[in-house]
Amino acid sequence: MSASKSFAIYEKKHASGRVGFRVDLGLINGRRRFKHFPTREKADAARSKLLKDQAAKNPLLLADIGAATRHEVLLAIQ
């Protein structure tokens, strides 16, 4: 994963009228992958965990990311 990955959250409306949310995990083995959640809160929690894990794996890369993404990572760590 690149340091600038922000794990975007998308709203998904199903044919039944139900609304779900999915977190973009990026390209994995050449295919775009998403993780699905029933509520926005669960999707936000998962995104925060992904950002925290990414920051822990690449601490030196934090200097290379933009201010907005850096702020999101620091909020996820808190």
N, CA, C and O atoms as a CHARMM CRD file, in Angstrom:
* protein
*
  312
    1    1 MET  N      0.83300  -1.18400   0.00000 PROA 1      0.00000
    2    1 MET  CA     0.00000   0.00000   0.00000 PROA 1      0.00000
    3    1 MET  C      0.87600   1.24500   0.00000 PROA 1      0.00000
    4    1 MET  O      1.92200   1.28600   0.64800 PROA 1      0.00000
    5    2 SER  N      0.44800   2.22100  -0.70900 PROA 2      0.00000
    6    2 SER  CA     1.22800   3.44500  -0.75200 PROA 2      0.00000
    7    2 SER  C      0.93600   4.30600   0.46900 PROA 2      0.00000
    8    2 SER  O     -0.09300   4.13900   1.12400 PROA 2      0.00000
    9    3 ALA  N      1.83800   5.21900   0.76800 PROA 3      0.00000
   10    3 ALA  CA     1.69100   6.07900   1.93900 PROA 3      0.00000
   11    3 ALA  C      0.52800   7.03700   1.78900 PROA 3      0.00000
   12    3 ALA  O      0.00700   7.52300   2.79300 PROA 3      0.00000
   13    4 SER  N      0.10500   7.32400   0.57100 PROA 4      0.00000
   14    4 SER  CA    -0.97300   8.27600   0.36500 PROA 4      0.00000
   15    4 SER  C     -2.35200   7.60200   0.34300 PROA 4      0.00000
   16    4 SER  O     -3.34700   8.27100   0.06500 PROA 4      0.00000
   17    5 LYS  N     -2.43400   6.31300   0.62600 PROA 5      0.00000
   18    5 LYS  CA    -3.70600   5.60200   0.62400 PROA 5      0.00000
   19    5 LYS  C     -4.58400   6.13400   1.74100 PROA 5      0.00000
   20    5 LYS  O     -4.15300   6.20600   2.89200 PROA 5      0.00000
   21    6 SER  N     -5.82000   6.50900   1.40900 PROA 6      0.00000
   22    6 SER  CA    -6.69300   7.10800   2.40900 PROA 6      0.00000
   23    6 SER  C     -7.87000   6.20400   2.76800 PROA 6      0.00000
   24    6 SER  O     -8.65300   6.56400   3.64800 PROA 6      0.00000
   25    7 PHE  N     -8.03000   5.03900   2.12200 PROA 7      0.00000
   26    7 PHE  CA    -9.10500   4.10600   2.42900 PROA 7      0.00000
   27    7 PHE  C    -10.46300   4.80700   2.38500 PROA 7      0.00000
   28    7 PHE  O    -11.13700   4.93800   3.40700 PROA 7      0.00000
   29    8 ALA  N    -10.84700   5.24500   1.21900 PROA 8      0.00000
   30    8 ALA  CA   -12.09900   5.97600   1.03600 PROA 8      0.00000
   31    8 ALA  C    -13.30100   5.10800   1.40400 PROA 8      0.00000
   32    8 ALA  O    -13.28000   3.88900   1.23200 PROA 8      0.00000
   33    9 ILE  N    -14.35300   5.76000   1.91400 PROA 9      0.00000
   34    9 ILE  CA   -15.60000   5.08300   2.27300 PROA 9      0.00000
   35    9 ILE  C    -16.66500   5.48900   1.25800 PROA 9      0.00000
   36    9 ILE  O    -16.86400   6.67300   0.98400 PROA 9      0.00000
   37   10 TYR  N    -17.34800   4.47900   0.70600 PROA 10     0.00000
   38   10 TYR  CA   -18.40200   4.71400  -0.27300 PROA 10     0.00000
   39   10 TYR  C    -19.72500   4.18200   0.25500 PROA 10     0.00000
   40   10 TYR  O    -19.77600   3.14200   0.91100 PROA 10     0.00000
   41   11 GLU  N    -20.79800   4.91300  -0.04200 PROA 11     0.00000
   42   11 GLU  CA   -22.13900   4.46000   0.31500 PROA 11     0.00000
   43   11 GLU  C    -22.65600   3.58500  -0.81200 PROA 11     0.00000
   44   11 GLU  O    -22.51600   3.93000  -1.98600 PROA 11     0.00000
   45   12 LYS  N    -23.25200   2.46000  -0.46400 PROA 12     0.00000
   46   12 LYS  CA   -23.77500   1.51600  -1.45100 PROA 12     0.00000
   47   12 LYS  C    -25.26000   1.32200  -1.19400 PROA 12     0.00000
   48   12 LYS  O    -25.64800   0.84900  -0.12600 PROA 12     0.00000
   49   13 LYS  N    -26.10300   1.68700  -2.17300 PROA 13     0.00000
   50   13 LYS  CA   -27.54800   1.48800  -2.06000 PROA 13     0.00000
   51   13 LYS  C    -27.91200   0.20300  -2.79000 PROA 13     0.00000
   52   13 LYS  O    -27.63500   0.04400  -3.97800 PROA 13     0.00000
   53   14 HSD  N    -28.52900  -0.69600  -2.06400 PROA 14     0.00000
   54   14 HSD  CA   -28.91900  -1.98500  -2.62600 PROA 14     0.00000
   55   14 HSD  C    -30.29100  -1.87500  -3.28400 PROA 14     0.00000
   56   14 HSD  O    -31.03200  -0.92700  -3.02500 PROA 14     0.00000
   57   15 ALA  N    -30.62300  -2.82900  -4.12200 PROA 15     0.00000
   58   15 ALA  CA   -31.91100  -2.83300  -4.81400 PROA 15     0.00000
   59   15 ALA  C    -33.07700  -2.90800  -3.83200 PROA 15     0.00000
   60   15 ALA  O    -34.17400  -2.43600  -4.13100 PROA 15     0.00000
   61   16 SER  N    -32.84400  -3.49900  -2.66400 PROA 16     0.00000
   62   16 SER  CA   -33.89800  -3.62800  -1.65800 PROA 16     0.00000
   63   16 SER  C    -34.16600  -2.31500  -0.93300 PROA 16     0.00000
   64   16 SER  O    -35.12900  -2.21100  -0.17300 PROA 16     0.00000
   65   17 GLY  N    -33.32000  -1.30900  -1.16200 PROA 17     0.00000
   66   17 GLY  CA   -33.46000  -0.03400  -0.48000 PROA 17     0.00000
   67   17 GLY  C    -32.54800   0.09200   0.71900 PROA 17     0.00000
   68   17 GLY  O    -32.41000   1.17700   1.28500 PROA 17     0.00000
   69   18 ARG  N    -31.92800  -0.99600   1.11000 PROA 18     0.00000
   70   18 ARG  CA   -31.00100  -1.00400   2.22300 PROA 18     0.00000
   71   18 ARG  C    -29.73100  -0.25700   1.83300 PROA 18     0.00000
   72   18 ARG  O    -29.31100  -0.30400   0.67700 PROA 18     0.00000
   73   19 VAL  N    -29.12100   0.43000   2.79100 PROA 19     0.00000
   74   19 VAL  CA   -27.89300   1.18100   2.53700 PROA 19     0.00000
   75   19 VAL  C    -26.75700   0.53300   3.32400 PROA 19     0.00000
   76   19 VAL  O    -26.90000   0.24700   4.51300 PROA 19     0.00000
   77   20 GLY  N    -25.63800   0.30600   2.65700 PROA 20     0.00000
   78   20 GLY  CA   -24.44700  -0.22800   3.28600 PROA 20     0.00000
   79   20 GLY  C    -23.27200   0.68000   2.94900 PROA 20     0.00000
   80   20 GLY  O    -23.39600   1.61700   2.16100 PROA 20     0.00000
   81   21 PHE  N    -22.15100   0.38900   3.54900 PROA 21     0.00000
   82   21 PHE  CA   -20.95700   1.18100   3.32100 PROA 21     0.00000
   83   21 PHE  C    -19.79400   0.24500   3.04500 PROA 21     0.00000
   84   21 PHE  O    -19.72500  -0.86500   3.57200 PROA 21     0.00000
   85   22 ARG  N    -18.87300   0.72200   2.19800 PROA 22     0.00000
   86   22 ARG  CA   -17.70000  -0.09100   1.89300 PROA 22     0.00000
   87   22 ARG  C    -16.44900   0.76200   1.92900 PROA 22     0.00000
   88   22 ARG  O    -16.44800   1.92800   1.53500 PROA 22     0.00000
   89   23 VAL  N    -15.38500   0.14200   2.41400 PROA 23     0.00000
   90   23 VAL  CA   -14.08700   0.79900   2.52300 PROA 23     0.00000
   91   23 VAL  C    -13.20900   0.27800   1.39500 PROA 23     0.00000
   92   23 VAL  O    -13.07500  -0.93100   1.20900 PROA 23     0.00000
   93   24 ASP  N    -12.61600   1.19300   0.64800 PROA 24     0.00000
   94   24 ASP  CA   -11.73100   0.84700  -0.46600 PROA 24     0.00000
   95   24 ASP  C    -10.37800   0.42600   0.09700 PROA 24     0.00000
   96   24 ASP  O     -9.67100   1.23700   0.69400 PROA 24     0.00000
   97   25 LEU  N    -10.02100  -0.83800  -0.09200 PROA 25     0.00000
   98   25 LEU  CA    -8.73800  -1.35600   0.38900 PROA 25     0.00000
   99   25 LEU  C     -7.62000  -1.16200  -0.62300 PROA 25     0.00000
  100   25 LEU  O     -6.45600  -1.41600  -0.31400 PROA 25     0.00000
  101   26 GLY  N     -7.95400  -0.72000  -1.81800 PROA 26     0.00000
  102   26 GLY  CA    -6.94900  -0.53100  -2.85800 PROA 26     0.00000
  103   26 GLY  C     -6.79100  -1.77200  -3.71300 PROA 26     0.00000
  104   26 GLY  O     -7.64200  -2.66200  -3.70500 PROA 26     0.00000
  105   27 LEU  N     -5.70300  -1.82100  -4.44300 PROA 27     0.00000
  106   27 LEU  CA    -5.43800  -2.95900  -5.31900 PROA 27     0.00000
  107   27 LEU  C     -4.73700  -4.06000  -4.54500 PROA 27     0.00000
  108   27 LEU  O     -3.69200  -3.84100  -3.93300 PROA 27     0.00000
  109   28 ILE  N     -5.32400  -5.24000  -4.58000 PROA 28     0.00000
  110   28 ILE  CA    -4.73200  -6.42500  -3.95000 PROA 28     0.00000
  111   28 ILE  C     -4.70200  -7.50700  -5.00500 PROA 28     0.00000
  112   28 ILE  O     -5.74700  -7.91200  -5.51500 PROA 28     0.00000
  113   29 ASN  N     -3.51500  -7.97600  -5.33400 PROA 29     0.00000
  114   29 ASN  CA    -3.31800  -8.96700  -6.39500 PROA 29     0.00000
  115   29 ASN  C     -3.92500  -8.51000  -7.72100 PROA 29     0.00000
  116   29 ASN  O     -4.51000  -9.30600  -8.45600 PROA 29     0.00000
  117   30 GLY  N     -3.77900  -7.22700  -8.01300 PROA 30     0.00000
  118   30 GLY  CA    -4.22600  -6.69000  -9.28100 PROA 30     0.00000
  119   30 GLY  C     -5.71100  -6.37700  -9.38300 PROA 30     0.00000
  120   30 GLY  O     -6.18500  -5.97800 -10.44600 PROA 30     0.00000
  121   31 ARG  N     -6.44900  -6.55100  -8.29900 PROA 31     0.00000
  122   31 ARG  CA    -7.89100  -6.28400  -8.31300 PROA 31     0.00000
  123   31 ARG  C     -8.24500  -5.32000  -7.19200 PROA 31     0.00000
  124   31 ARG  O     -7.68600  -5.39600  -6.09800 PROA 31     0.00000
  125   32 ARG  N     -9.17300  -4.41300  -7.46700 PROA 32     0.00000
  126   32 ARG  CA    -9.64300  -3.47500  -6.45000 PROA 32     0.00000
  127   32 ARG  C    -10.49700  -4.24000  -5.45200 PROA 32     0.00000
  128   32 ARG  O    -11.41000  -4.97000  -5.83900 PROA 32     0.00000
  129   33 ARG  N    -10.19900  -4.07000  -4.15100 PROA 33     0.00000
  130   33 ARG  CA   -10.92300  -4.78500  -3.10100 PROA 33     0.00000
  131   33 ARG  C    -11.63600  -3.80600  -2.18000 PROA 33     0.00000
  132   33 ARG  O    -11.15400  -2.70300  -1.92200 PROA 33     0.00000
  133   34 PHE  N    -12.78700  -4.23000  -1.69400 PROA 34     0.00000
  134   34 PHE  CA   -13.59300  -3.44800  -0.76700 PROA 34     0.00000
  135   34 PHE  C    -13.97800  -4.32600   0.41400 PROA 34     0.00000
  136   34 PHE  O    -14.12700  -5.54000   0.27900 PROA 34     0.00000
  137   35 LYS  N    -14.13700  -3.69700   1.57000 PROA 35     0.00000
  138   35 LYS  CA   -14.65500  -4.39500   2.73900 PROA 35     0.00000
  139   35 LYS  C    -15.99400  -3.74000   3.06800 PROA 35     0.00000
  140   35 LYS  O    -16.08200  -2.51500   3.14400 PROA 35     0.00000
  141   36 HSD  N    -17.03600  -4.55000   3.26300 PROA 36     0.00000
  142   36 HSD  CA   -18.39900  -4.05500   3.41500 PROA 36     0.00000
  143   36 HSD  C    -18.80100  -3.98100   4.88700 PROA 36     0.00000
  144   36 HSD  O    -18.41000  -4.82600   5.69200 PROA 36     0.00000
  145   37 PHE  N    -19.60100  -2.94100   5.23100 PROA 37     0.00000
  146   37 PHE  CA   -20.08200  -2.72500   6.59100 PROA 37     0.00000
  147   37 PHE  C    -21.53800  -2.27500   6.56000 PROA 37     0.00000
  148   37 PHE  O    -21.95400  -1.59900   5.61900 PROA 37     0.00000
  149   38 PRO  N    -22.31700  -2.64200   7.57700 PROA 38     0.00000
  150   38 PRO  CA   -23.73100  -2.25800   7.59300 PROA 38     0.00000
  151   38 PRO  C    -23.97500  -0.80500   8.01000 PROA 38     0.00000
  152   38 PRO  O    -24.99800  -0.22500   7.64500 PROA 38     0.00000
  153   39 THR  N    -23.04700  -0.20800   8.77200 PROA 39     0.00000
  154   39 THR  CA   -23.24300   1.17000   9.24400 PROA 39     0.00000
  155   39 THR  C    -22.02000   2.02300   8.95100 PROA 39     0.00000
  156   39 THR  O    -20.91400   1.50800   8.78600 PROA 39     0.00000
  157   40 ARG  N    -22.23300   3.33800   8.88900 PROA 40     0.00000
  158   40 ARG  CA   -21.14500   4.27900   8.65200 PROA 40     0.00000
  159   40 ARG  C    -20.13500   4.24500   9.80800 PROA 40     0.00000
  160   40 ARG  O    -18.93100   4.37400   9.58600 PROA 40     0.00000
  161   41 GLU  N    -20.62700   4.07100  11.03700 PROA 41     0.00000
  162   41 GLU  CA   -19.75300   4.04800  12.21000 PROA 41     0.00000
  163   41 GLU  C    -18.77300   2.87800  12.15400 PROA 41     0.00000
  164   41 GLU  O    -17.59500   3.03200  12.47500 PROA 41     0.00000
  165   42 LYS  N    -19.26300   1.71300  11.74700 PROA 42     0.00000
  166   42 LYS  CA   -18.38000   0.54300  11.63300 PROA 42     0.00000
  167   42 LYS  C    -17.36500   0.74700  10.51300 PROA 42     0.00000
  168   42 LYS  O    -16.21000   0.33900  10.64300 PROA 42     0.00000
  169   43 ALA  N    -17.77900   1.36700   9.42600 PROA 43     0.00000
  170   43 ALA  CA   -16.85700   1.64700   8.32400 PROA 43     0.00000
  171   43 ALA  C    -15.79400   2.64900   8.76500 PROA 43     0.00000
  172   43 ALA  O    -14.62100   2.48700   8.43000 PROA 43     0.00000
  173   44 ASP  N    -16.19000   3.68900   9.51600 PROA 44     0.00000
  174   44 ASP  CA   -15.22300   4.66900  10.02600 PROA 44     0.00000
  175   44 ASP  C    -14.23100   4.02400  10.98600 PROA 44     0.00000
  176   44 ASP  O    -13.03800   4.32800  10.94700 PROA 44     0.00000
  177   45 ALA  N    -14.72100   3.13400  11.84700 PROA 45     0.00000
  178   45 ALA  CA   -13.83600   2.44800  12.79300 PROA 45     0.00000
  179   45 ALA  C    -12.82100   1.57300  12.05500 PROA 45     0.00000
  180   45 ALA  O    -11.64200   1.54900  12.40600 PROA 45     0.00000
  181   46 ALA  N    -13.28600   0.86000  11.03800 PROA 46     0.00000
  182   46 ALA  CA   -12.38100   0.00900  10.25400 PROA 46     0.00000
  183   46 ALA  C    -11.35900   0.85400   9.50900 PROA 46     0.00000
  184   46 ALA  O    -10.18500   0.49200   9.44000 PROA 46     0.00000
  185   47 ARG  N    -11.79600   1.97700   8.95100 PROA 47     0.00000
  186   47 ARG  CA   -10.88100   2.87400   8.23400 PROA 47     0.00000
  187   47 ARG  C     -9.80600   3.41600   9.17900 PROA 47     0.00000
  188   47 ARG  O     -8.63000   3.48500   8.82100 PROA 47     0.00000
  189   48 SER  N    -10.22100   3.79700  10.38300 PROA 48     0.00000
  190   48 SER  CA    -9.26200   4.29600  11.37200 PROA 48     0.00000
  191   48 SER  C     -8.23100   3.23100  11.71700 PROA 48     0.00000
  192   48 SER  O     -7.04200   3.52400  11.83600 PROA 48     0.00000
  193   49 LYS  N     -8.69500   1.98700  11.87700 PROA 49     0.00000
  194   49 LYS  CA    -7.76500   0.89800  12.18400 PROA 49     0.00000
  195   49 LYS  C     -6.79700   0.66800  11.02800 PROA 49     0.00000
  196   49 LYS  O     -5.60600   0.45200  11.24900 PROA 49     0.00000
  197   50 LEU  N     -7.30200   0.71300   9.79600 PROA 50     0.00000
  198   50 LEU  CA    -6.43000   0.53400   8.63000 PROA 50     0.00000
  199   50 LEU  C     -5.37500   1.63700   8.55000 PROA 50     0.00000
  200   50 LEU  O     -4.21000   1.36200   8.26200 PROA 50     0.00000
  201   51 LEU  N     -5.77900   2.88100   8.80200 PROA 51     0.00000
  202   51 LEU  CA    -4.82900   3.99400   8.78100 PROA 51     0.00000
  203   51 LEU  C     -3.77700   3.83900   9.87700 PROA 51     0.00000
  204   51 LEU  O     -2.59500   4.10200   9.65800 PROA 51     0.00000
  205   52 LYS  N     -4.21700   3.41100  11.05100 PROA 52     0.00000
  206   52 LYS  CA    -3.28100   3.21400  12.17200 PROA 52     0.00000
  207   52 LYS  C     -2.28200   2.10300  11.85100 PROA 52     0.00000
  208   52 LYS  O     -1.08300   2.24900  12.08700 PROA 52     0.00000
  209   53 ASP  N     -2.78800   0.99000  11.31000 PROA 53     0.00000
  210   53 ASP  CA    -1.90500  -0.12000  10.93900 PROA 53     0.00000
  211   53 ASP  C     -0.91400   0.29400   9.86000 PROA 53     0.00000
  212   53 ASP  O      0.25600  -0.08500   9.90900 PROA 53     0.00000
  213   54 GLN  N     -1.38100   1.07500   8.88300 PROA 54     0.00000
  214   54 GLN  CA    -0.50200   1.54200   7.81500 PROA 54     0.00000
  215   54 GLN  C      0.58800   2.45600   8.37700 PROA 54     0.00000
  216   54 GLN  O      1.74600   2.36000   7.97000 PROA 54     0.00000
  217   55 ALA  N      0.22600   3.33500   9.30400 PROA 55     0.00000
  218   55 ALA  CA     1.20200   4.24600   9.89800 PROA 55     0.00000
  219   55 ALA  C      2.23300   3.47500  10.71600 PROA 55     0.00000
  220   55 ALA  O      3.41200   3.83200  10.72200 PROA 55     0.00000
  221   56 ALA  N      1.80000   2.42600  11.40400 PROA 56     0.00000
  222   56 ALA  CA     2.72700   1.61900  12.20500 PROA 56     0.00000
  223   56 ALA  C      3.71200   0.85400  11.32100 PROA 56     0.00000
  224   56 ALA  O      4.86800   0.66000  11.69800 PROA 56     0.00000
  225   57 LYS  N      3.25300   0.42300  10.14900 PROA 57     0.00000
  226   57 LYS  CA     4.11600  -0.32600   9.22700 PROA 57     0.00000
  227   57 LYS  C      5.13000   0.57600   8.52400 PROA 57     0.00000
  228   57 LYS  O      6.22900   0.12800   8.19700 PROA 57     0.00000
  229   58 ASN  N      4.77300   1.84700   8.28600 PROA 58     0.00000
  230   58 ASN  CA     5.61600   2.75600   7.51500 PROA 58     0.00000
  231   58 ASN  C      5.81200   4.08300   8.23900 PROA 58     0.00000
  232   58 ASN  O      5.36400   5.11200   7.73400 PROA 58     0.00000
  233   59 PRO  N      6.46000   4.10100   9.39700 PROA 59     0.00000
  234   59 PRO  CA     6.57700   5.36300  10.14300 PROA 59     0.00000
  235   59 PRO  C      7.39900   6.42300   9.42300 PROA 59     0.00000
  236   59 PRO  O      7.14400   7.61300   9.60600 PROA 59     0.00000
  237   60 LEU  N      8.36700   6.03700   8.61900 PROA 60     0.00000
  238   60 LEU  CA     9.19000   7.01500   7.92500 PROA 60     0.00000
  239   60 LEU  C      8.44700   7.67000   6.76800 PROA 60     0.00000
  240   60 LEU  O      8.81200   8.76300   6.33600 PROA 60     0.00000
  241   61 LEU  N      7.42300   7.02000   6.27100 PROA 61     0.00000
  242   61 LEU  CA     6.68000   7.55300   5.14000 PROA 61     0.00000
  243   61 LEU  C      5.69000   8.64300   5.54800 PROA 61     0.00000
  244   61 LEU  O      5.11700   9.29300   4.67500 PROA 61     0.00000
  245   62 LEU  N      5.47300   8.86200   6.83200 PROA 62     0.00000
  246   62 LEU  CA     4.54600   9.89700   7.26300 PROA 62     0.00000
  247   62 LEU  C      4.99300  11.27900   6.80700 PROA 62     0.00000
  248   62 LEU  O      4.15900  12.16200   6.60600 PROA 62     0.00000
  249   63 ALA  N      6.29800  11.47800   6.64200 PROA 63     0.00000
  250   63 ALA  CA     6.80300  12.76600   6.19000 PROA 63     0.00000
  251   63 ALA  C      6.47600  13.01500   4.71300 PROA 63     0.00000
  252   63 ALA  O      6.48100  14.16000   4.26100 PROA 63     0.00000
  253   64 ASP  N      6.19600  11.96200   3.97400 PROA 64     0.00000
  254   64 ASP  CA     5.94800  12.08400   2.54500 PROA 64     0.00000
  255   64 ASP  C      4.48400  12.33200   2.18000 PROA 64     0.00000
  256   64 ASP  O      4.18800  12.65600   1.03000 PROA 64     0.00000
  257   65 ILE  N      3.57100  12.18700   3.12900 PROA 65     0.00000
  258   65 ILE  CA     2.16100  12.32300   2.78900 PROA 65     0.00000
  259   65 ILE  C      1.69100  13.76300   2.95900 PROA 65     0.00000
  260   65 ILE  O      2.34800  14.56900   3.61700 PROA 65     0.00000
  261   66 GLY  N      0.54400  14.07300   2.35700 PROA 66     0.00000
  262   66 GLY  CA    -0.01300  15.42000   2.42500 PROA 66     0.00000
  263   66 GLY  C     -0.54000  15.74600   3.81100 PROA 66     0.00000
  264   66 GLY  O     -0.73500  14.85300   4.63600 PROA 66     0.00000
  265   67 ALA  N     -0.76800  17.01900   4.06400 PROA 67     0.00000
  266   67 ALA  CA    -1.20600  17.47900   5.37900 PROA 67     0.00000
  267   67 ALA  C     -2.56500  16.89100   5.75700 PROA 67     0.00000
  268   67 ALA  O     -2.77100  16.51000   6.90900 PROA 67     0.00000
  269   68 ALA  N     -3.48600  16.81400   4.80900 PROA 68     0.00000
  270   68 ALA  CA    -4.82300  16.28800   5.11800 PROA 68     0.00000
  271   68 ALA  C     -4.75700  14.80800   5.49500 PROA 68     0.00000
  272   68 ALA  O     -5.37800  14.38800   6.47100 PROA 68     0.00000
  273   69 THR  N     -4.01800  14.02700   4.73700 PROA 69     0.00000
  274   69 THR  CA    -3.87900  12.60900   5.03800 PROA 69     0.00000
  275   69 THR  C     -3.12400  12.40400   6.34000 PROA 69     0.00000
  276   69 THR  O     -3.47200  11.51900   7.12200 PROA 69     0.00000
  277   70 ARG  N     -2.09200  13.21300   6.58600 PROA 70     0.00000
  278   70 ARG  CA    -1.34300  13.12200   7.84100 PROA 70     0.00000
  279   70 ARG  C     -2.27100  13.38300   9.02500 PROA 70     0.00000
  280   70 ARG  O     -2.19000  12.70200  10.04700 PROA 70     0.00000
  281   71 HSD  N     -3.15300  14.37600   8.88100 PROA 71     0.00000
  282   71 HSD  CA    -4.09300  14.68500   9.93300 PROA 71     0.00000
  283   71 HSD  C     -5.03300  13.49700  10.19600 PROA 71     0.00000
  284   71 HSD  O     -5.32200  13.18300  11.35100 PROA 71     0.00000
  285   72 GLU  N     -5.50600  12.84100   9.13800 PROA 72     0.00000
  286   72 GLU  CA    -6.37300  11.67800   9.27900 PROA 72     0.00000
  287   72 GLU  C     -5.64900  10.54900   9.99800 PROA 72     0.00000
  288   72 GLU  O     -6.23800   9.87900  10.84700 PROA 72     0.00000
  289   73 VAL  N     -4.38600  10.33100   9.67300 PROA 73     0.00000
  290   73 VAL  CA    -3.60500   9.27700  10.33100 PROA 73     0.00000
  291   73 VAL  C     -3.42400   9.59500  11.80200 PROA 73     0.00000
  292   73 VAL  O     -3.58900   8.71900  12.65000 PROA 73     0.00000
  293   74 LEU  N     -3.08900  10.82700  12.11300 PROA 74     0.00000
  294   74 LEU  CA    -2.89900  11.19400  13.50600 PROA 74     0.00000
  295   74 LEU  C     -4.20100  11.08800  14.30500 PROA 74     0.00000
  296   74 LEU  O     -4.17600  10.70600  15.47500 PROA 74     0.00000
  297   75 LEU  N     -5.32800  11.41900  13.68800 PROA 75     0.00000
  298   75 LEU  CA    -6.61800  11.24700  14.37300 PROA 75     0.00000
  299   75 LEU  C     -6.91700   9.76600  14.60900 PROA 75     0.00000
  300   75 LEU  O     -7.45600   9.39600  15.65200 PROA 75     0.00000
  301   76 ALA  N     -6.56700   8.92700  13.64300 PROA 76     0.00000
  302   76 ALA  CA    -6.79900   7.50100  13.79700 PROA 76     0.00000
  303   76 ALA  C     -5.95100   6.91400  14.92400 PROA 76     0.00000
  304   76 ALA  O     -6.38400   6.00100  15.62600 PROA 76     0.00000
  305   77 ILE  N     -4.74900   7.44200  15.08900 PROA 77     0.00000
  306   77 ILE  CA    -3.86300   6.94100  16.14100 PROA 77     0.00000
  307   77 ILE  C     -4.39700   7.33200  17.51100 PROA 77     0.00000
  308   77 ILE  O     -4.26700   6.56500  18.46500 PROA 77     0.00000
  309   78 GLN  N     -4.99900   8.51800  17.62100 PROA 78     0.00000
  310   78 GLN  CA    -5.58700   8.94500  18.89800 PROA 78     0.00000
  311   78 GLN  C     -6.75000   8.07400  19.21100 PROA 78     0.00000
  312   78 GLN  O     -7.39600   8.25500  20.24300 PROA 78     0.00000
